[in-house]
Every structure is written in structure tokens, then in C-alpha cells.
Amino acid sequence: MDTITIQILNPKAKKLLKDLAELKLIAINDAPQNSFAEVLKKLRSKSKSTPSLEEITKEVELVRTKRYAK
């Protein structure tokens, strides 16, 4: 069995796909609405700039210090 992802450009194509599914020639599975990639894309679009490697490292070290200080 092969799995492919398609983009439907014409509504008539969607009807054809539904007809094929009714004939049990194909199966149609809807993609999840809130995939990780979409959430990540949304978060990144709200940011004005990407943090540098140094900023990320500094934040990680700060969190580790707090966590292991207990």
C-alpha cells in the first residue's frame, strides 16, 4: 500500500476522490488540524527574530541551574 499527500485544486477532483473511496479503491484520511509543524510555524510567525545559539544556550543553562539547585 502506498500513501501520498495531494492538494486538491479543483472541487471536481474532490468528488472524484470521494467516488473512488465509495468504490473502496482508495481510503481518504483527513490530516490532523493542529500538527506540530503548524503550531511551530504559527509560533515562529509571531516572533520578530530567531534567537541566536548563544541565547538558546544561556536559557538552557539557566533552566538546568534552577532544576538541579533543588
PQR file with spaces between the fields and no chain letter, atoms N, CA, C, O and H, PARSE charges and radii, in Angstrom:
ATOM       1  N    MET     1       0.837   -1.166    0.000 -0.4000 1.5000
ATOM       2  CA   MET     1       0.000    0.000    0.000 -0.0000 2.0000
ATOM       3  C    MET     1       0.891    1.241    0.000  0.5500 1.7000
ATOM       4  O    MET     1       1.849    1.317    0.768 -0.5500 1.4000
ATOM       5  N    ASP     2       0.584    2.194   -0.842 -0.4000 1.5000
ATOM       6  CA   ASP     2       1.307    3.459   -0.919 -0.0000 2.0000
ATOM       7  C    ASP     2       0.456    4.561   -0.302  0.5500 1.7000
ATOM       8  O    ASP     2      -0.772    4.538   -0.396 -0.5500 1.4000
ATOM       9  H    ASP     2      -0.195    2.133   -1.466  0.4000 1.0000
ATOM      10  N    THR     3       1.111    5.514    0.322 -0.4000 1.5000
ATOM      11  CA   THR     3       0.435    6.673    0.886 -0.0000 2.0000
ATOM      12  C    THR     3       1.003    7.915    0.227  0.5500 1.7000
ATOM      13  O    THR     3       2.219    8.079    0.125 -0.5500 1.4000
ATOM      14  H    THR     3       2.108    5.532    0.399  0.4000 1.0000
ATOM      15  N    ILE     4       0.098    8.802   -0.224 -0.4000 1.5000
ATOM      16  CA   ILE     4       0.524   10.054   -0.831 -0.0000 2.0000
ATOM      17  C    ILE     4      -0.310   11.199   -0.261  0.5500 1.7000
ATOM      18  O    ILE     4      -1.418   10.992    0.234 -0.5500 1.4000
ATOM      19  H    ILE     4      -0.889    8.669   -0.141  0.4000 1.0000
ATOM      20  N    THR     5       0.233   12.388   -0.339 -0.4000 1.5000
ATOM      21  CA   THR     5      -0.492   13.585    0.057 -0.0000 2.0000
ATOM      22  C    THR     5      -0.733   14.399   -1.201  0.5500 1.7000
ATOM      23  O    THR     5       0.177   14.603   -2.005 -0.5500 1.4000
ATOM      24  H    THR     5       1.132   12.557   -0.742  0.4000 1.0000
ATOM      25  N    ILE     6      -1.967   14.866   -1.366 -0.4000 1.5000
ATOM      26  CA   ILE     6      -2.297   15.648   -2.557 -0.0000 2.0000
ATOM      27  C    ILE     6      -2.952   16.957   -2.145  0.5500 1.7000
ATOM      28  O    ILE     6      -3.522   17.069   -1.059 -0.5500 1.4000
ATOM      29  H    ILE     6      -2.706   14.701   -0.713  0.4000 1.0000
ATOM      30  N    GLN     7      -2.862   17.929   -3.016 -0.4000 1.5000
ATOM      31  CA   GLN     7      -3.585   19.180   -2.837 -0.0000 2.0000
ATOM      32  C    GLN     7      -4.644   19.236   -3.925  0.5500 1.7000
ATOM      33  O    GLN     7      -4.339   19.086   -5.108 -0.5500 1.4000
ATOM      34  H    GLN     7      -2.399   17.837   -3.898  0.4000 1.0000
ATOM      35  N    ILE     8      -5.892   19.454   -3.519 -0.4000 1.5000
ATOM      36  CA   ILE     8      -6.991   19.494   -4.475 -0.0000 2.0000
ATOM      37  C    ILE     8      -7.157   20.925   -4.956  0.5500 1.7000
ATOM      38  O    ILE     8      -7.443   21.824   -4.164 -0.5500 1.4000
ATOM      39  H    ILE     8      -6.139   19.576   -2.558  0.4000 1.0000
ATOM      40  N    LEU     9      -6.980   21.135   -6.241 -0.4000 1.5000
ATOM      41  CA   LEU     9      -7.084   22.463   -6.828 -0.0000 2.0000
ATOM      42  C    LEU     9      -8.463   22.736   -7.416  0.5500 1.7000
ATOM      43  O    LEU     9      -8.874   23.888   -7.553 -0.5500 1.4000
ATOM      44  H    LEU     9      -6.748   20.405   -6.884  0.4000 1.0000
ATOM      45  N    ASN    10      -9.162   21.678   -7.756 -0.4000 1.5000
ATOM      46  CA   ASN    10     -10.472   21.814   -8.381 -0.0000 2.0000
ATOM      47  C    ASN    10     -11.484   20.992   -7.577  0.5500 1.7000
ATOM      48  O    ASN    10     -11.235   19.815   -7.316 -0.5500 1.4000
ATOM      49  H    ASN    10      -8.828   20.743   -7.644  0.4000 1.0000
ATOM      50  N    PRO    11     -12.604   21.572   -7.183 -0.5600 1.5000
ATOM      51  CA   PRO    11     -13.604   20.841   -6.399  0.2800 2.0000
ATOM      52  C    PRO    11     -14.109   19.561   -7.085  0.5500 1.7000
ATOM      53  O    PRO    11     -14.545   18.630   -6.407 -0.5500 1.4000
ATOM      54  N    LYS    12     -14.053   19.511   -8.403 -0.4000 1.5000
ATOM      55  CA   LYS    12     -14.489   18.308   -9.119 -0.0000 2.0000
ATOM      56  C    LYS    12     -13.581   17.120   -8.780  0.5500 1.7000
ATOM      57  O    LYS    12     -14.034   15.976   -8.740 -0.5500 1.4000
ATOM      58  H    LYS    12     -13.698   20.267   -8.953  0.4000 1.0000
ATOM      59  N    ALA    13     -12.310   17.402   -8.540 -0.4000 1.5000
ATOM      60  CA   ALA    13     -11.372   16.339   -8.190 -0.0000 2.0000
ATOM      61  C    ALA    13     -11.741   15.719   -6.852  0.5500 1.7000
ATOM      62  O    ALA    13     -11.589   14.512   -6.662 -0.5500 1.4000
ATOM      63  H    ALA    13     -11.943   18.332   -8.573  0.4000 1.0000
ATOM      64  N    LYS    14     -12.226   16.540   -5.921 -0.4000 1.5000
ATOM      65  CA   LYS    14     -12.633   16.012   -4.614 -0.0000 2.0000
ATOM      66  C    LYS    14     -13.792   15.037   -4.769  0.5500 1.7000
ATOM      67  O    LYS    14     -13.825   13.998   -4.108 -0.5500 1.4000
ATOM      68  H    LYS    14     -12.349   17.520   -6.076  0.4000 1.0000
ATOM      69  N    LYS    15     -14.741   15.365   -5.636 -0.4000 1.5000
ATOM      70  CA   LYS    15     -15.866   14.463   -5.873 -0.0000 2.0000
ATOM      71  C    LYS    15     -15.378   13.147   -6.481  0.5500 1.7000
ATOM      72  O    LYS    15     -15.859   12.073   -6.117 -0.5500 1.4000
ATOM      73  H    LYS    15     -14.714   16.209   -6.173  0.4000 1.0000
ATOM      74  N    LEU    16     -14.430   13.235   -7.400 -0.4000 1.5000
ATOM      75  CA   LEU    16     -13.875   12.013   -7.993 -0.0000 2.0000
ATOM      76  C    LEU    16     -13.204   11.141   -6.930  0.5500 1.7000
ATOM      77  O    LEU    16     -13.352    9.919   -6.935 -0.5500 1.4000
ATOM      78  H    LEU    16     -14.039   14.107   -7.695  0.4000 1.0000
ATOM      79  N    LEU    17     -12.471   11.773   -6.027 -0.4000 1.5000
ATOM      80  CA   LEU    17     -11.812   11.019   -4.959 -0.0000 2.0000
ATOM      81  C    LEU    17     -12.834   10.371   -4.034  0.5500 1.7000
ATOM      82  O    LEU    17     -12.652    9.233   -3.602 -0.5500 1.4000
ATOM      83  H    LEU    17     -12.350   12.766   -6.023  0.4000 1.0000
ATOM      84  N    LYS    18     -13.905   11.093   -3.730 -0.4000 1.5000
ATOM      85  CA   LYS    18     -14.953   10.518   -2.880 -0.0000 2.0000
ATOM      86  C    LYS    18     -15.611    9.325   -3.568  0.5500 1.7000
ATOM      87  O    LYS    18     -15.935    8.329   -2.922 -0.5500 1.4000
ATOM      88  H    LYS    18     -14.053   12.018   -4.080  0.4000 1.0000
ATOM      89  N    ASP    19     -15.806    9.433   -4.883 -0.4000 1.5000
ATOM      90  CA   ASP    19     -16.374    8.308   -5.633 -0.0000 2.0000
ATOM      91  C    ASP    19     -15.448    7.093   -5.587  0.5500 1.7000
ATOM      92  O    ASP    19     -15.913    5.962   -5.442 -0.5500 1.4000
ATOM      93  H    ASP    19     -15.543   10.242   -5.408  0.4000 1.0000
ATOM      94  N    LEU    20     -14.161    7.321   -5.707 -0.4000 1.5000
ATOM      95  CA   LEU    20     -13.199    6.213   -5.617 -0.0000 2.0000
ATOM      96  C    LEU    20     -13.205    5.588   -4.223  0.5500 1.7000
ATOM      97  O    LEU    20     -13.047    4.375   -4.079 -0.5500 1.4000
ATOM      98  H    LEU    20     -13.784    8.239   -5.824  0.4000 1.0000
ATOM      99  N    ALA    21     -13.385    6.413   -3.212 -0.4000 1.5000
ATOM     100  CA   ALA    21     -13.448    5.891   -1.847 -0.0000 2.0000
ATOM     101  C    ALA    21     -14.703    5.050   -1.643  0.5500 1.7000
ATOM     102  O    ALA    21     -14.655    4.022   -0.968 -0.5500 1.4000
ATOM     103  H    ALA    21     -13.512    7.397   -3.329  0.4000 1.0000
ATOM     104  N    GLU    22     -15.820    5.473   -2.216 -0.4000 1.5000
ATOM     105  CA   GLU    22     -17.063    4.704   -2.114 -0.0000 2.0000
ATOM     106  C    GLU    22     -16.926    3.346   -2.801  0.5500 1.7000
ATOM     107  O    GLU    22     -17.530    2.365   -2.367 -0.5500 1.4000
ATOM     108  H    GLU    22     -15.859    6.308   -2.764  0.4000 1.0000
ATOM     109  N    LEU    23     -16.136    3.288   -3.869 -0.4000 1.5000
ATOM     110  CA   LEU    23     -15.901    2.024   -4.570 -0.0000 2.0000
ATOM     111  C    LEU    23     -14.833    1.183   -3.866  0.5500 1.7000
ATOM     112  O    LEU    23     -14.476    0.100   -4.329 -0.5500 1.4000
ATOM     113  H    LEU    23     -15.645    4.084   -4.222  0.4000 1.0000
ATOM     114  N    LYS    24     -14.326    1.701   -2.731 -0.4000 1.5000
ATOM     115  CA   LYS    24     -13.295    1.042   -1.932 -0.0000 2.0000
ATOM     116  C    LYS    24     -12.001    0.813   -2.720  0.5500 1.7000
ATOM     117  O    LYS    24     -11.298   -0.178   -2.523 -0.5500 1.4000
ATOM     118  H    LYS    24     -14.616    2.581   -2.354  0.4000 1.0000
ATOM     119  N    LEU    25     -11.713    1.750   -3.609 -0.4000 1.5000
ATOM     120  CA   LEU    25     -10.458    1.710   -4.361 -0.0000 2.0000
ATOM     121  C    LEU    25      -9.368    2.503   -3.655  0.5500 1.7000
ATOM     122  O    LEU    25      -8.179    2.216   -3.800 -0.5500 1.4000
ATOM     123  H    LEU    25     -12.284    2.555   -3.769  0.4000 1.0000
ATOM     124  N    ILE    26      -9.795    3.512   -2.883 -0.4000 1.5000
ATOM     125  CA   ILE    26      -8.860    4.304   -2.090 -0.0000 2.0000
ATOM     126  C    ILE    26      -9.478    4.564   -0.719  0.5500 1.7000
ATOM     127  O    ILE    26     -10.678    4.372   -0.522 -0.5500 1.4000
ATOM     128  H    ILE    26     -10.760    3.744   -2.765  0.4000 1.0000
ATOM     129  N    ALA    27      -8.662    4.996    0.209 -0.4000 1.5000
ATOM     130  CA   ALA    27      -9.136    5.418    1.522 -0.0000 2.0000
ATOM     131  C    ALA    27      -8.704    6.863    1.725  0.5500 1.7000
ATOM     132  O    ALA    27      -7.569    7.228    1.417 -0.5500 1.4000
ATOM     133  H    ALA    27      -7.687    5.152    0.049  0.4000 1.0000
ATOM     134  N    ILE    28      -9.600    7.671    2.238 -0.4000 1.5000
ATOM     135  CA   ILE    28      -9.301    9.077    2.480 -0.0000 2.0000
ATOM     136  C    ILE    28      -9.195    9.285    3.982  0.5500 1.7000
ATOM     137  O    ILE    28     -10.128    8.991    4.728 -0.5500 1.4000
ATOM     138  H    ILE    28     -10.522    7.375    2.488  0.4000 1.0000
ATOM     139  N    ASN    29      -8.048    9.796    4.418 -0.4000 1.5000
ATOM     140  CA   ASN    29      -7.816   10.103    5.822 -0.0000 2.0000
ATOM     141  C    ASN    29      -7.521   11.590    5.932  0.5500 1.7000
ATOM     142  O    ASN    29      -6.626   12.100    5.258 -0.5500 1.4000
ATOM     143  H    ASN    29      -7.290   10.035    3.812  0.4000 1.0000
ATOM     144  N    ASP    30      -8.267   12.283    6.776 -0.4000 1.5000
ATOM     145  CA   ASP    30      -8.028   13.713    6.976 -0.0000 2.0000
ATOM     146  C    ASP    30      -6.798   13.902    7.841  0.5500 1.7000
ATOM     147  O    ASP    30      -6.570   13.156    8.794 -0.5500 1.4000
ATOM     148  H    ASP    30      -8.994   11.869    7.324  0.4000 1.0000
ATOM     149  N    ALA    31      -6.008   14.911    7.496 -0.4000 1.5000
ATOM     150  CA   ALA    31      -4.810   15.237    8.274 -0.0000 2.0000
ATOM     151  C    ALA    31      -5.240   15.930    9.565  0.5500 1.7000
ATOM     152  O    ALA    31      -6.237   16.652    9.574 -0.5500 1.4000
ATOM     153  H    ALA    31      -6.193   15.516    6.722  0.4000 1.0000
ATOM     154  N    PRO    32      -4.502   15.719   10.652 -0.5600 1.5000
ATOM     155  CA   PRO    32      -4.844   16.405   11.895  0.2800 2.0000
ATOM     156  C    PRO    32      -4.716   17.918   11.723  0.5500 1.7000
ATOM     157  O    PRO    32      -3.824   18.395   11.021 -0.5500 1.4000
ATOM     158  N    GLN    33      -5.603   18.660   12.358 -0.4000 1.5000
ATOM     159  CA   GLN    33      -5.633   20.109   12.178 -0.0000 2.0000
ATOM     160  C    GLN    33      -4.476   20.813   12.863  0.5500 1.7000
ATOM     161  O    GLN    33      -3.926   21.762   12.305 -0.5500 1.4000
ATOM     162  H    GLN    33      -6.327   18.272   12.927  0.4000 1.0000
ATOM     163  N    ASN    34      -4.091   20.378   14.053 -0.4000 1.5000
ATOM     164  CA   ASN    34      -3.034   21.051   14.793 -0.0000 2.0000
ATOM     165  C    ASN    34      -1.775   20.204   14.826  0.5500 1.7000
ATOM     166  O    ASN    34      -1.358   19.737   15.886 -0.5500 1.4000
ATOM     167  H    ASN    34      -4.539   19.607   14.506  0.4000 1.0000
ATOM     168  N    SER    35      -1.184   20.012   13.686 -0.4000 1.5000
ATOM     169  CA   SER    35       0.054   19.254   13.662 -0.0000 2.0000
ATOM     170  C    SER    35       1.164   20.092   14.287  0.5500 1.7000
ATOM     171  O    SER    35       1.064   21.316   14.365 -0.5500 1.4000
ATOM     172  H    SER    35      -1.523   20.391   12.825  0.4000 1.0000
ATOM     173  N    PHE    36       2.211   19.426   14.725 -0.4000 1.5000
ATOM     174  CA   PHE    36       3.319   20.112   15.367 -0.0000 2.0000
ATOM     175  C    PHE    36       3.927   21.158   14.442  0.5500 1.7000
ATOM     176  O    PHE    36       4.291   22.251   14.878 -0.5500 1.4000
ATOM     177  H    PHE    36       2.292   18.431   14.661  0.4000 1.0000
ATOM     178  N    ALA    37       4.031   20.817   13.175 -0.4000 1.5000
ATOM     179  CA   ALA    37       4.626   21.744   12.218 -0.0000 2.0000
ATOM     180  C    ALA    37       3.794   23.024   12.100  0.5500 1.7000
ATOM     181  O    ALA    37       4.353   24.115   11.996 -0.5500 1.4000
ATOM     182  H    ALA    37       3.735   19.930   12.821  0.4000 1.0000
ATOM     183  N    GLU    38       2.478   22.900   12.114 -0.4000 1.5000
ATOM     184  CA   GLU    38       1.620   24.074   12.015 -0.0000 2.0000
ATOM     185  C    GLU    38       1.739   24.949   13.258  0.5500 1.7000
ATOM     186  O    GLU    38       1.787   26.175   13.154 -0.5500 1.4000
ATOM     187  H    GLU    38       2.024   22.013   12.199  0.4000 1.0000
ATOM     188  N    VAL    39       1.786   24.330   14.423 -0.4000 1.5000
ATOM     189  CA   VAL    39       1.938   25.084   15.670 -0.0000 2.0000
ATOM     190  C    VAL    39       3.278   25.806   15.676  0.5500 1.7000
ATOM     191  O    VAL    39       3.357   26.980   16.039 -0.5500 1.4000
ATOM     192  H    VAL    39       1.746   23.335   14.508  0.4000 1.0000
ATOM     193  N    LEU    40       4.324   25.105   15.274 -0.4000 1.5000
ATOM     194  CA   LEU    40       5.653   25.708   15.222 -0.0000 2.0000
ATOM     195  C    LEU    40       5.685   26.881   14.243  0.5500 1.7000
ATOM     196  O    LEU    40       6.278   27.920   14.532 -0.5500 1.4000
ATOM     197  H    LEU    40       4.260   24.152   14.978  0.4000 1.0000
ATOM     198  N    LYS    41       5.056   26.712   13.107 -0.4000 1.5000
ATOM     199  CA   LYS    41       5.009   27.774   12.103 -0.0000 2.0000
ATOM     200  C    LYS    41       4.281   29.005   12.655  0.5500 1.7000
ATOM     201  O    LYS    41       4.702   30.139   12.431 -0.5500 1.4000
ATOM     202  H    LYS    41       4.575   25.867   12.873  0.4000 1.0000
ATOM     203  N    LYS    42       3.184   28.764   13.379 -0.4000 1.5000
ATOM     204  CA   LYS    42       2.418   29.857   13.958 -0.0000 2.0000
ATOM     205  C    LYS    42       3.242   30.604   15.007  0.5500 1.7000
ATOM     206  O    LYS    42       3.238   31.835   15.043 -0.5500 1.4000
ATOM     207  H    LYS    42       2.842   27.842   13.561  0.4000 1.0000
ATOM     208  N    LEU    43       3.945   29.862   15.855 -0.4000 1.5000
ATOM     209  CA   LEU    43       4.772   30.488   16.881 -0.0000 2.0000
ATOM     210  C    LEU    43       5.909   31.302   16.262  0.5500 1.7000
ATOM     211  O    LEU    43       6.211   32.408   16.711 -0.5500 1.4000
ATOM     212  H    LEU    43       3.948   28.863   15.825  0.4000 1.0000
ATOM     213  N    ARG    44       6.523   30.749   15.242 -0.4000 1.5000
ATOM     214  CA   ARG    44       7.627   31.444   14.591 -0.0000 2.0000
ATOM     215  C    ARG    44       7.173   32.704   13.876  0.5500 1.7000
ATOM     216  O    ARG    44       7.923   33.676   13.788 -0.5500 1.4000
ATOM     217  H    ARG    44       6.277   29.851   14.877  0.4000 1.0000
ATOM     218  N    SER    45       5.942   32.693   13.361 -0.4000 1.5000
ATOM     219  CA   SER    45       5.452   33.871   12.644 -0.0000 2.0000
ATOM     220  C    SER    45       5.229   35.046   13.586  0.5500 1.7000
ATOM     221  O    SER    45       5.264   36.198   13.154 -0.5500 1.4000
ATOM     222  H    SER    45       5.333   31.903   13.432  0.4000 1.0000
ATOM     223  N    LYS    46       5.000   34.768   14.871 -0.4000 1.5000
ATOM     224  CA   LYS    46       4.782   35.835   15.846 -0.0000 2.0000
ATOM     225  C    LYS    46       6.084   36.431   16.360  0.5500 1.7000
ATOM     226  O    LYS    46       6.085   37.515   16.944 -0.5500 1.4000
ATOM     227  H    LYS    46       4.971   33.832   15.222  0.4000 1.0000
ATOM     228  N    SER    47       7.172   35.741   16.150 -0.4000 1.5000
ATOM     229  CA   SER    47       8.469   36.212   16.627 -0.0000 2.0000
ATOM     230  C    SER    47       9.079   37.166   15.614  0.5500 1.7000
ATOM     231  O    SER    47       8.996   36.945   14.406 -0.5500 1.4000
ATOM     232  H    SER    47       7.171   34.860   15.676  0.4000 1.0000
ATOM     233  N    LYS    48       9.691   38.229   16.119 -0.4000 1.5000
ATOM     234  CA   LYS    48      10.318   39.197   15.224 -0.0000 2.0000
ATOM     235  C    LYS    48      11.674   38.702   14.735  0.5500 1.7000
ATOM     236  O    LYS    48      12.089   39.003   13.615 -0.5500 1.4000
ATOM     237  H    LYS    48       9.758   38.409   17.101  0.4000 1.0000
ATOM     238  N    SER    49      12.361   37.939   15.584 -0.4000 1.5000
ATOM     239  CA   SER    49      13.667   37.420   15.185 -0.0000 2.0000
ATOM     240  C    SER    49      13.887   36.059   15.827  0.5500 1.7000
ATOM     241  O    SER    49      13.254   35.722   16.827 -0.5500 1.4000
ATOM     242  H    SER    49      12.025   37.694   16.493  0.4000 1.0000
ATOM     243  N    THR    50      14.766   35.301   15.257 -0.4000 1.5000
ATOM     244  CA   THR    50      15.096   33.987   15.779 -0.0000 2.0000
ATOM     245  C    THR    50      16.196   34.136   16.819  0.5500 1.7000
ATOM     246  O    THR    50      17.147   34.888   16.606 -0.5500 1.4000
ATOM     247  H    THR    50      15.280   35.574   14.444  0.4000 1.0000
ATOM     248  N    PRO    51      16.081   33.428   17.944 -0.5600 1.5000
ATOM     249  CA   PRO    51      17.145   33.542   18.946  0.2800 2.0000
ATOM     250  C    PRO    51      18.440   32.927   18.426  0.5500 1.7000
ATOM     251  O    PRO    51      18.431   31.957   17.669 -0.5500 1.4000
ATOM     252  N    SER    52      19.543   33.515   18.852 -0.4000 1.5000
ATOM     253  CA   SER    52      20.845   33.000   18.433 -0.0000 2.0000
ATOM     254  C    SER    52      21.178   31.749   19.249  0.5500 1.7000
ATOM     255  O    SER    52      20.523   31.448   20.246 -0.5500 1.4000
ATOM     256  H    SER    52      19.551   34.303   19.468  0.4000 1.0000
ATOM     257  N    LEU    53      22.191   31.041   18.812 -0.4000 1.5000
ATOM     258  CA   LEU    53      22.617   29.839   19.515 -0.0000 2.0000
ATOM     259  C    LEU    53      23.078   30.184   20.924  0.5500 1.7000
ATOM     260  O    LEU    53      22.858   29.414   21.859 -0.5500 1.4000
ATOM     261  H    LEU    53      22.724   31.285   18.001  0.4000 1.0000
ATOM     262  N    GLU    54      23.705   31.320   21.074 -0.4000 1.5000
ATOM     263  CA   GLU    54      24.172   31.746   22.398 -0.0000 2.0000
ATOM     264  C    GLU    54      22.997   32.021   23.333  0.5500 1.7000
ATOM     265  O    GLU    54      23.037   31.656   24.508 -0.5500 1.4000
ATOM     266  H    GLU    54      23.884   31.946   20.315  0.4000 1.0000
ATOM     267  N    GLU    55      21.947   32.668   22.810 -0.4000 1.5000
ATOM     268  CA   GLU    55      20.764   32.954   23.626 -0.0000 2.0000
ATOM     269  C    GLU    55      20.068   31.665   24.060  0.5500 1.7000
ATOM     270  O    GLU    55      19.631   31.540   25.204 -0.5500 1.4000
ATOM     271  H    GLU    55      21.914   32.964   21.855  0.4000 1.0000
ATOM     272  N    ILE    56      19.971   30.720   23.145 -0.4000 1.5000
ATOM     273  CA   ILE    56      19.351   29.439   23.467 -0.0000 2.0000
ATOM     274  C    ILE    56      20.171   28.714   24.526  0.5500 1.7000
ATOM     275  O    ILE    56      19.616   28.176   25.484 -0.5500 1.4000
ATOM     276  H    ILE    56      20.326   30.821   22.215  0.4000 1.0000
ATOM     277  N    THR    57      21.483   28.698   24.357 -0.4000 1.5000
ATOM     278  CA   THR    57      22.370   28.032   25.311 -0.0000 2.0000
ATOM     279  C    THR    57      22.255   28.674   26.690  0.5500 1.7000
ATOM     280  O    THR    57      22.200   27.976   27.702 -0.5500 1.4000
ATOM     281  H    THR    57      21.934   29.135   23.578  0.4000 1.0000
ATOM     282  N    LYS    58      22.220   29.993   26.728 -0.4000 1.5000
ATOM     283  CA   LYS    58      22.100   30.704   28.003 -0.0000 2.0000
ATOM     284  C    LYS    58      20.789   30.326   28.710  0.5500 1.7000
ATOM     285  O    LYS    58      20.785   30.083   29.916 -0.5500 1.4000
ATOM     286  H    LYS    58      22.265   30.561   25.906  0.4000 1.0000
ATOM     287  N    GLU    59      19.694   30.278   27.969 -0.4000 1.5000
ATOM     288  CA   GLU    59      18.392   29.931   28.551 -0.0000 2.0000
ATOM     289  C    GLU    59      18.382   28.491   29.060  0.5500 1.7000
ATOM     290  O    GLU    59      17.865   28.219   30.144 -0.5500 1.4000
ATOM     291  H    GLU    59      19.698   30.476   26.989  0.4000 1.0000
ATOM     292  N    VAL    60      18.946   27.574   28.289 -0.4000 1.5000
ATOM     293  CA   VAL    60      19.005   26.163   28.696 -0.0000 2.0000
ATOM     294  C    VAL    60      19.825   26.022   29.970  0.5500 1.7000
ATOM     295  O    VAL    60      19.421   25.312   30.891 -0.5500 1.4000
ATOM     296  H    VAL    60      19.366   27.794   27.409  0.4000 1.0000
ATOM     297  N    GLU    61      20.960   26.685   30.032 -0.4000 1.5000
ATOM     298  CA   GLU    61      21.802   26.616   31.230 -0.0000 2.0000
ATOM     299  C    GLU    61      21.092   27.201   32.443  0.5500 1.7000
ATOM     300  O    GLU    61      21.224   26.672   33.547 -0.5500 1.4000
ATOM     301  H    GLU    61      21.288   27.262   29.285  0.4000 1.0000
ATOM     302  N    LEU    62      20.345   28.280   32.258 -0.4000 1.5000
ATOM     303  CA   LEU    62      19.594   28.889   33.349 -0.0000 2.0000
ATOM     304  C    LEU    62      18.544   27.919   33.891  0.5500 1.7000
ATOM     305  O    LEU    62      18.403   27.770   35.105 -0.5500 1.4000
ATOM     306  H    LEU    62      20.237   28.710   31.362  0.4000 1.0000
ATOM     307  N    VAL    63      17.821   27.271   33.007 -0.4000 1.5000
ATOM     308  CA   VAL    63      16.798   26.310   33.426 -0.0000 2.0000
ATOM     309  C    VAL    63      17.440   25.122   34.118  0.5500 1.7000
ATOM     310  O    VAL    63      16.931   24.655   35.137 -0.5500 1.4000
ATOM     311  H    VAL    63      17.935   27.393   32.021  0.4000 1.0000
ATOM     312  N    ARG    64      18.538   24.628   33.589 -0.4000 1.5000
ATOM     313  CA   ARG    64      19.243   23.494   34.223 -0.0000 2.0000
ATOM     314  C    ARG    64      19.735   23.865   35.621  0.5500 1.7000
ATOM     315  O    ARG    64      19.636   23.071   36.556 -0.5500 1.4000
ATOM     316  H    ARG    64      18.952   25.007   32.761  0.4000 1.0000
ATOM     317  N    THR    65      20.259   25.066   35.749 -0.4000 1.5000
ATOM     318  CA   THR    65      20.744   25.517   37.051 -0.0000 2.0000
ATOM     319  C    THR    65      19.607   25.540   38.075  0.5500 1.7000
ATOM     320  O    THR    65      19.767   25.076   39.204 -0.5500 1.4000
ATOM     321  H    THR    65      20.340   25.712   34.989  0.4000 1.0000
ATOM     322  N    LYS    66      18.465   26.082   37.670 -0.4000 1.5000
ATOM     323  CA   LYS    66      17.308   26.118   38.576 -0.0000 2.0000
ATOM     324  C    LYS    66      16.818   24.722   38.922  0.5500 1.7000
ATOM     325  O    LYS    66      16.466   24.447   40.069 -0.5500 1.4000
ATOM     326  H    LYS    66      18.335   26.459   36.753  0.4000 1.0000
ATOM     327  N    ARG    67      16.797   23.844   37.931 -0.4000 1.5000
ATOM     328  CA   ARG    67      16.279   22.486   38.134 -0.0000 2.0000
ATOM     329  C    ARG    67      17.159   21.687   39.101  0.5500 1.7000
ATOM     330  O    ARG    67      16.655   21.002   39.991 -0.5500 1.4000
ATOM     331  H    ARG    67      17.083   24.068   36.999  0.4000 1.0000
ATOM     332  N    TYR    68      18.452   21.782   38.918 -0.4000 1.5000
ATOM     333  CA   TYR    68      19.355   20.950   39.721 -0.0000 2.0000
ATOM     334  C    TYR    68      19.774   21.614   41.032  0.5500 1.7000
ATOM     335  O    TYR    68      20.500   21.014   41.825 -0.5500 1.4000
ATOM     336  H    TYR    68      18.862   22.339   38.195  0.4000 1.0000
ATOM     337  N    ALA    69      19.321   22.848   41.265 -0.4000 1.5000
ATOM     338  CA   ALA    69      19.641   23.539   42.519 -0.0000 2.0000
ATOM     339  C    ALA    69      18.819   23.009   43.682  0.5500 1.7000
ATOM     340  O    ALA    69      19.162   23.230   44.843 -0.5500 1.4000
ATOM     341  H    ALA    69      18.731   23.335   40.621  0.4000 1.0000
ATOM     342  N    LYS    70      17.737   22.312   43.372 -0.4000 1.5000
ATOM     343  CA   LYS    70      16.837   21.797   44.428 -0.0000 2.0000
ATOM     344  C    LYS    70      17.467   20.752   45.284  0.5500 1.7000
ATOM     345  O    LYS    70      16.827   20.238   46.202 -0.5500 1.4000
ATOM     346  H    LYS    70      17.458   22.133   42.429  0.4000 1.0000
